[in-house]
Amino acid sequence: MSAASSSAPSAPASICLLRLSALGDATHVVPLVRTLQSAWPQVRLTWVIGKGEHRLLAGLPGVEFIEYDKKTGLAGMRALRGELRLRLGAAQRFDVLLQLQVAARANLLSAFIPARRRVGYDRSRSKDLHGVFINERIPDRPGIHVLDAIGSFCEPLGLRQERVVWDLPVPDDAREWARAQWPQDDVPTLLVSPCSSHELRNWPADRLAAVADHAAGRGWRVVLCGGRSELERATGDAILASMTHPALDLIGKDTLKQLPALLERGQLVMTPDSGPMHIANAMGTKVLGLHAASNPARSGPYSDRRYCVDRYDDAARKYLGKPASELRWGTKIEHAGVMDLITVDDAIAAFERYRADHPHASLQETP
């Protein structure tokens, strides 16, 4: 991976990245880290991050992590400042802060991070007094993916993110665990990760079950995965109750370190706009994304959206009375029932597009 400029600008000694959440967005930051490290291998990188996101990304080479627990409020912010002072020592402050989150809490937290240059979002993406806490902005490029917006944070420093590389830190024991969950055979696997942290982005369980049954009928293995929340367990139970074919139920059985290894083993992951969508994409697995509440061009799987269902424009017309092209970029349409705009036939068609493009996955149908 190389920086865009053949004569790279002088390297800062230290950079702090502030991005607390969520899992998908934290995954989007990793290519930015790789770009900075490629241009400046000796730069000291410190990432202020949320607890769950740290569990996912712990072990990322060349990065010092500092957790901030949102529940600790101002006391936690003061404690963070004290820890940073100890780590910085005589330097006293970072050369650069990349303020990668515009939420009010993150904006306030940034005030406790000492830095000379404070790079934030362009005005069109700013909110919650974001501009008060920064002194430089990224270029204003409308209509780009979230990952590309995050990647542009290196541009005020004189770099360009020309390649997108993740290489998520997945330990060997996590891959061993994933390999033990089902046989190493020629049966293609559809992983179903049914829940987003935004409940209104979730697709009905009976529709997920119908697509899973269709895949099983085509000779595919179906595996359910997800976290330990009551919603995810209840959704998984509803999917299993609606299916006529068997499925392997791994909901609540993996850790955040094992999740990337698990998603890596599938041929296709069916999920709404969620952290697992972006983790799967980072691991090189194709995604059958379910989009109506959010725009896949902005927040869908970055590398390949051919197998996504896109009803975002239909949602815009139904709930906001205008086409998606007239909405502010990034508008969420998280209305009750919005995901019902996605039909079972839509998702089956996306699944069949994958099969058509990957004949090795088109096995003999089973009754």
C-alpha positions as CSV (number, residue, x, y, z in Angstrom):
1,M,0.0,0.0,0.0
2,S,1.4,3.4,-0.9
3,A,0.5,7.0,-0.1
4,A,-0.6,9.1,-3.1
5,S,2.3,11.5,-3.1
6,S,5.7,10.3,-4.3
7,S,7.3,12.9,-2.0
8,A,5.4,12.3,1.2
9,P,5.0,15.3,3.5
10,S,6.9,15.4,6.7
11,A,5.6,12.9,9.3
12,P,3.9,14.1,12.5
13,A,5.4,12.4,15.6
14,S,2.0,11.5,17.0
15,I,-1.6,11.2,15.8
16,C,-4.7,10.6,18.0
17,L,-7.8,9.1,16.4
18,L,-11.1,9.6,18.1
19,R,-13.8,7.2,17.1
20,L,-15.8,5.5,19.8
21,S,-18.4,3.6,17.9
22,A,-20.0,1.7,16.3
23,L,-18.5,-1.6,15.1
24,G,-19.0,-0.9,11.5
25,D,-17.7,2.6,11.6
26,A,-14.7,1.4,13.6
27,T,-14.0,-1.1,10.9
28,H,-14.1,1.8,8.4
29,V,-11.3,3.5,10.3
30,V,-8.8,0.6,9.9
31,P,-8.0,1.5,6.2
32,L,-7.1,5.0,7.4
33,V,-4.8,3.6,10.0
34,R,-3.1,1.4,7.2
35,T,-2.7,4.5,5.0
36,L,-1.1,6.5,7.8
37,Q,1.2,3.6,8.7
38,S,2.2,3.0,5.1
39,A,3.3,6.7,4.6
40,W,4.8,7.1,8.1
41,P,5.8,3.7,9.6
42,Q,7.3,5.4,12.7
43,V,4.3,7.6,13.6
44,R,2.8,7.0,17.0
45,L,-0.9,6.2,16.7
46,T,-3.3,6.4,19.6
47,W,-6.9,5.5,19.1
48,V,-9.6,6.6,21.7
49,I,-12.2,3.9,21.2
50,G,-15.3,2.3,22.7
51,K,-15.2,-0.9,24.7
52,G,-16.8,-3.3,22.2
53,E,-14.9,-1.8,19.3
54,H,-11.7,-2.3,21.2
55,R,-12.5,-6.0,21.7
56,L,-12.9,-6.3,18.0
57,L,-9.8,-4.5,17.0
58,A,-7.4,-5.2,19.9
59,G,-4.0,-6.3,18.5
60,L,-4.1,-4.0,15.5
61,P,-0.3,-3.5,14.9
62,G,1.2,-0.2,15.7
63,V,-1.8,1.3,17.5
64,E,-2.2,2.1,21.2
65,F,-5.8,1.9,22.3
66,I,-7.4,3.9,25.1
67,E,-11.0,2.9,26.0
68,Y,-13.6,5.4,26.9
69,D,-16.8,4.0,28.5
70,K,-19.7,6.2,27.6
71,K,-21.3,5.4,30.9
72,T,-18.5,7.2,32.8
73,G,-19.5,10.7,31.5
74,L,-17.4,13.7,32.5
75,A,-15.5,11.7,35.2
76,G,-14.3,9.3,32.5
77,M,-13.3,12.2,30.2
78,R,-11.2,13.7,33.0
79,A,-9.6,10.2,33.6
80,L,-8.9,9.9,29.9
81,R,-7.1,13.3,30.0
82,G,-5.0,12.1,32.9
83,E,-4.0,8.9,31.1
84,L,-3.1,10.8,28.0
85,R,-0.8,13.1,30.0
86,L,1.0,10.1,31.4
87,R,1.4,8.5,27.9
88,L,2.4,11.7,26.2
89,G,5.0,12.6,28.8
90,A,7.2,15.5,27.8
91,A,5.4,15.9,24.5
92,Q,2.3,17.1,26.4
93,R,0.1,17.0,23.3
94,F,-0.4,15.2,20.1
95,D,0.7,16.7,16.8
96,V,-2.7,15.8,15.3
97,L,-6.1,14.8,16.5
98,L,-8.4,13.2,13.9
99,Q,-11.9,13.8,15.3
100,L,-13.7,11.1,13.4
101,Q,-17.1,11.3,15.1
102,V,-19.6,14.2,15.2
103,A,-21.9,13.0,18.0
104,A,-22.2,15.5,21.0
105,R,-20.4,13.1,23.4
106,A,-17.5,12.6,21.1
107,N,-17.2,16.3,20.4
108,L,-17.1,17.1,24.1
109,L,-14.6,14.2,24.8
110,S,-12.3,15.7,22.1
111,A,-11.9,18.8,24.3
112,F,-10.0,16.6,26.8
113,I,-7.5,15.5,24.2
114,P,-4.6,17.9,23.8
115,A,-3.5,18.4,20.2
116,R,-2.1,21.2,18.1
117,R,-4.0,20.3,14.9
118,R,-7.6,19.2,15.3
119,V,-9.0,17.8,12.0
120,G,-12.8,17.3,11.7
121,Y,-15.5,16.9,9.2
122,D,-16.6,19.3,6.5
123,R,-19.5,21.6,7.4
124,S,-22.1,19.5,5.6
125,R,-21.4,16.5,7.8
126,S,-20.9,18.5,11.0
127,K,-23.5,18.6,13.8
128,D,-23.7,19.0,17.6
129,L,-21.2,21.9,17.7
130,H,-18.5,19.8,15.9
131,G,-16.9,22.9,14.4
132,V,-16.2,24.4,17.9
133,F,-13.8,21.6,18.7
134,I,-11.7,21.5,15.5
135,N,-9.4,23.9,13.6
136,E,-9.2,22.1,10.3
137,R,-11.7,20.3,8.1
138,I,-11.7,17.4,5.5
139,P,-12.7,18.2,1.9
140,D,-16.4,18.6,1.3
141,R,-17.3,15.8,-1.1
142,P,-21.0,15.0,-1.2
143,G,-22.3,11.6,-2.1
144,I,-19.4,9.4,-0.9
145,H,-19.4,6.3,1.2
146,V,-18.8,6.6,4.9
147,L,-15.5,4.8,4.5
148,D,-14.3,7.2,1.9
149,A,-15.2,10.2,4.1
150,I,-13.2,8.7,7.0
151,G,-10.3,7.9,4.6
152,S,-10.2,11.6,3.5
153,F,-9.0,12.6,7.1
154,C,-5.5,12.0,5.9
155,E,-5.8,14.7,3.2
156,P,-5.2,17.7,5.4
157,L,-2.0,15.9,6.4
158,G,-0.9,15.8,2.7
159,L,-1.8,12.2,2.0
160,R,-4.4,10.3,0.0
161,Q,-6.0,7.0,0.7
162,E,-5.4,5.3,-2.6
163,R,-6.0,1.7,-1.5
164,V,-8.4,0.3,1.0
165,V,-6.8,-2.4,3.1
166,W,-8.2,-3.8,6.4
167,D,-6.2,-6.9,7.6
168,L,-8.3,-7.0,10.7
169,P,-6.4,-8.6,13.7
170,V,-7.9,-12.1,13.8
171,P,-6.0,-14.4,16.2
172,D,-5.3,-18.0,15.2
173,D,-7.4,-19.4,18.0
174,A,-10.4,-17.4,16.7
175,R,-10.0,-19.0,13.3
176,E,-9.6,-22.5,14.9
177,W,-12.9,-21.9,16.7
178,A,-14.6,-20.9,13.5
179,R,-13.3,-23.9,11.6
180,A,-14.6,-26.2,14.3
181,Q,-18.2,-25.0,13.9
182,W,-19.0,-26.9,10.7
183,P,-17.2,-29.3,8.4
184,Q,-14.6,-28.2,5.9
185,D,-16.5,-29.4,2.9
186,D,-17.8,-28.2,-0.5
187,V,-21.2,-27.1,0.9
188,P,-21.6,-23.3,0.5
189,T,-22.7,-21.5,3.6
190,L,-25.2,-18.7,4.0
191,L,-24.6,-16.8,7.3
192,V,-27.6,-15.0,8.6
193,S,-26.8,-12.1,11.0
194,P,-30.3,-10.8,11.6
195,C,-30.0,-7.8,13.8
196,S,-28.7,-4.2,13.6
197,S,-28.2,-2.1,16.7
198,H,-30.9,0.1,15.1
199,E,-33.9,-2.1,15.5
200,L,-35.9,-0.3,12.8
201,R,-33.4,-1.5,10.2
202,N,-34.1,-5.2,11.0
203,W,-36.1,-7.3,8.5
204,P,-38.9,-9.6,9.8
205,A,-37.8,-13.0,11.0
206,D,-40.3,-14.9,8.9
207,R,-38.8,-13.3,5.7
208,L,-35.3,-14.1,6.8
209,A,-36.4,-17.7,7.4
210,A,-38.0,-17.8,3.9
211,V,-34.8,-16.8,2.2
212,A,-32.8,-19.2,4.4
213,D,-35.1,-22.0,3.4
214,H,-34.6,-21.1,-0.2
215,A,-30.8,-21.3,0.2
216,A,-31.1,-24.6,2.0
217,G,-33.2,-25.9,-0.8
218,R,-30.4,-25.0,-3.2
219,G,-28.0,-27.2,-1.2
220,W,-26.6,-24.5,1.1
221,R,-25.8,-24.7,4.7
222,V,-27.5,-22.0,6.8
223,V,-25.8,-20.6,9.9
224,L,-27.4,-18.1,12.3
225,C,-25.0,-15.7,14.1
226,G,-25.4,-12.7,16.4
227,G,-24.7,-11.4,19.8
228,R,-26.1,-12.1,23.3
229,S,-28.9,-9.5,23.5
230,E,-32.5,-10.6,24.1
231,L,-33.5,-9.2,20.7
232,E,-31.0,-11.3,18.9
233,R,-31.9,-14.4,20.8
234,A,-35.6,-13.8,20.2
235,T,-35.1,-13.1,16.5
236,G,-33.0,-16.2,16.1
237,D,-35.7,-18.3,17.8
238,A,-38.3,-16.8,15.5
239,I,-36.2,-17.6,12.4
240,L,-35.7,-21.2,13.5
241,A,-39.4,-21.7,14.3
242,S,-40.3,-20.4,10.8
243,M,-37.8,-22.5,8.8
244,T,-38.6,-25.9,7.3
245,H,-34.9,-26.8,6.9
246,P,-32.4,-27.2,9.7
247,A,-29.9,-24.4,10.5
248,L,-26.9,-24.2,12.7
249,D,-27.6,-21.8,15.5
250,L,-24.5,-19.9,16.7
251,I,-26.3,-16.8,18.1
252,G,-24.6,-15.7,21.3
253,K,-21.8,-18.3,21.0
254,D,-19.0,-16.3,19.5
255,T,-16.9,-13.4,20.8
256,L,-16.1,-10.2,19.0
257,K,-12.7,-11.7,18.2
258,Q,-14.3,-14.8,16.8
259,L,-16.9,-13.0,14.7
260,P,-14.6,-11.9,11.8
261,A,-13.3,-15.5,11.6
262,L,-16.8,-16.8,11.5
263,L,-18.0,-14.4,8.8
264,E,-14.9,-15.2,6.8
265,R,-16.0,-18.8,6.5
266,G,-19.2,-18.0,4.8
267,Q,-19.8,-17.5,1.1
268,L,-22.5,-15.0,1.6
269,V,-23.8,-13.1,4.7
270,M,-27.4,-11.9,4.8
271,T,-27.8,-8.9,7.2
272,P,-29.4,-5.5,7.5
273,D,-27.1,-2.4,7.7
274,S,-25.1,-3.5,10.7
275,G,-21.6,-4.0,12.1
276,P,-21.4,-7.6,10.8
277,M,-22.1,-6.3,7.3
278,H,-19.0,-4.2,7.4
279,I,-16.9,-6.8,9.2
280,A,-17.9,-9.4,6.7
281,N,-16.9,-7.1,3.8
282,A,-13.6,-6.4,5.5
283,M,-12.9,-10.1,5.7
284,G,-13.6,-10.5,2.0
285,T,-17.0,-12.2,2.3
286,K,-19.9,-11.1,0.0
287,V,-22.9,-9.5,1.6
288,L,-26.6,-9.8,0.8
289,G,-27.4,-6.5,2.4
290,L,-31.0,-5.5,3.2
291,H,-31.5,-1.7,2.8
292,A,-34.6,0.4,3.0
293,A,-33.9,2.5,6.2
294,S,-30.4,3.5,5.0
295,N,-28.7,4.2,1.7
296,P,-26.4,1.4,0.5
297,A,-24.4,3.8,-1.6
298,R,-23.4,5.5,1.6
299,S,-23.4,2.7,4.2
300,G,-23.6,-0.6,2.4
301,P,-20.8,-3.1,2.1
302,Y,-18.0,-1.0,0.7
303,S,-16.3,-3.5,-1.7
304,D,-19.3,-5.0,-3.5
305,R,-23.0,-4.1,-3.4
306,R,-24.1,-6.3,-6.3
307,Y,-26.0,-8.6,-3.9
308,C,-27.7,-6.0,-1.9
309,V,-31.4,-5.2,-1.9
310,D,-32.0,-1.5,-2.3
311,R,-35.5,-0.1,-1.4
312,Y,-34.1,3.2,0.0
313,D,-35.7,5.2,-2.8
314,D,-39.1,3.5,-2.2
315,A,-38.8,4.3,1.5
316,A,-38.0,8.0,0.7
317,R,-41.0,8.3,-1.5
318,K,-43.3,6.6,0.9
319,Y,-42.2,8.1,4.2
320,L,-40.7,11.4,3.2
321,G,-42.6,12.2,0.1
322,K,-39.6,12.7,-2.2
323,P,-37.2,10.6,-4.1
324,A,-33.9,9.6,-2.5
325,S,-32.0,11.9,-4.9
326,E,-33.6,14.9,-3.2
327,L,-32.7,13.9,0.4
328,R,-29.7,15.2,2.3
329,W,-26.9,12.6,1.9
330,G,-27.0,10.3,4.9
331,T,-30.6,10.7,5.7
332,K,-31.9,7.7,7.7
333,I,-35.5,6.6,7.1
334,E,-35.9,4.6,10.3
335,H,-39.7,4.4,10.4
336,A,-41.8,1.6,11.7
337,G,-42.5,-0.8,8.9
338,V,-39.9,0.6,6.5
339,M,-38.1,-2.7,6.1
340,D,-41.4,-4.3,5.0
341,L,-40.7,-2.7,1.7
342,I,-38.2,-5.4,1.1
343,T,-39.9,-8.5,-0.2
344,V,-38.8,-12.1,0.1
345,D,-38.6,-12.2,-3.7
346,D,-36.2,-9.2,-3.6
347,A,-33.8,-11.1,-1.3
348,I,-34.1,-14.4,-3.2
349,A,-33.3,-12.5,-6.4
350,A,-30.1,-11.1,-4.7
351,F,-29.2,-14.6,-3.5
352,E,-29.7,-16.0,-7.0
353,R,-27.5,-13.2,-8.5
354,Y,-24.7,-14.5,-6.2
355,R,-25.3,-18.0,-7.4
356,A,-25.2,-17.0,-11.0
357,D,-21.9,-15.2,-10.5
358,H,-20.4,-18.1,-8.5
359,P,-21.3,-21.3,-10.3
360,H,-19.2,-23.3,-7.8
361,A,-21.8,-22.5,-5.2
362,S,-24.7,-23.8,-7.3
363,L,-25.0,-27.3,-6.0
364,Q,-27.7,-29.8,-6.7
365,E,-31.0,-28.8,-5.2
366,T,-32.4,-30.8,-2.3
367,P,-36.0,-31.6,-1.7
